[in-house]
Amino acid sequence: MKSKIVKYAYRNNKNPKIDFDEDFSYLSDVAQWKVPYRVNGHRYVAKMTCKGWIVDNVGPFD
């Protein structure tokens, strides 16, 4: 899962610094993973399917 987020961040940012500083959580009601991460100090939250497709990406939160 981390590799999918890293690829997504590299496609959408120039030379990103990516940190995974929080735990992932599984949302069983919609069968998705909630993946919080930081890119260049800005916090984002991605929702991914079990196969690794990014369904929603919200942020940046500061």
C-alpha positions as CSV (number, residue, x, y, z in Angstrom):
1,M,0.0,0.0,0.0
2,K,2.8,2.4,0.8
3,S,4.3,1.9,-2.6
4,K,1.0,3.0,-4.3
5,I,0.9,6.2,-2.2
6,V,4.5,6.9,-3.0
7,K,3.9,6.5,-6.7
8,Y,0.8,8.8,-6.4
9,A,2.8,11.4,-4.6
10,Y,5.6,11.4,-7.1
11,R,3.1,11.8,-10.0
12,N,1.5,14.9,-8.3
13,N,4.5,16.6,-6.6
14,K,8.0,17.6,-7.6
15,N,10.6,15.8,-5.5
16,P,8.3,14.9,-2.5
17,K,9.4,14.0,1.0
18,I,6.9,11.4,2.1
19,D,6.3,10.3,5.7
20,F,3.9,7.8,7.1
21,D,3.6,9.0,10.7
22,E,0.2,7.5,11.6
23,D,-1.3,4.0,11.5
24,F,-3.5,2.9,8.6
25,S,-7.1,2.0,9.5
26,Y,-9.5,-0.3,7.8
27,L,-13.1,1.0,7.2
28,S,-15.1,-2.2,7.1
29,D,-18.4,-0.6,6.2
30,V,-17.0,0.5,2.8
31,A,-14.1,-2.1,2.5
32,Q,-11.4,0.6,2.2
33,W,-8.2,1.5,3.9
34,K,-7.7,5.0,5.3
35,V,-4.0,5.9,4.9
36,P,-2.8,9.2,6.5
37,Y,0.6,10.5,5.2
38,R,2.6,13.7,4.8
39,V,4.1,15.1,1.7
40,N,6.6,18.0,2.2
41,G,5.1,18.6,5.7
42,H,1.5,18.8,4.5
43,R,-0.9,16.1,5.8
44,Y,-3.1,14.1,3.4
45,V,-5.5,11.3,3.9
46,A,-6.1,8.8,1.1
47,K,-8.8,6.1,0.9
48,M,-7.8,3.0,-1.0
49,T,-9.4,-0.2,-2.0
50,C,-7.9,-3.5,-0.9
51,K,-6.4,-3.9,-4.4
52,G,-4.5,-0.6,-4.0
53,W,-6.7,1.8,-6.1
54,I,-6.8,5.3,-4.6
55,V,-10.5,6.2,-4.4
56,D,-10.2,9.5,-2.6
57,N,-7.3,11.8,-1.6
58,V,-8.1,14.7,0.8
59,G,-5.7,17.4,1.8
60,P,-3.5,19.2,2.4
61,F,-4.3,19.7,6.1
62,D,-1.8,21.8,8.0
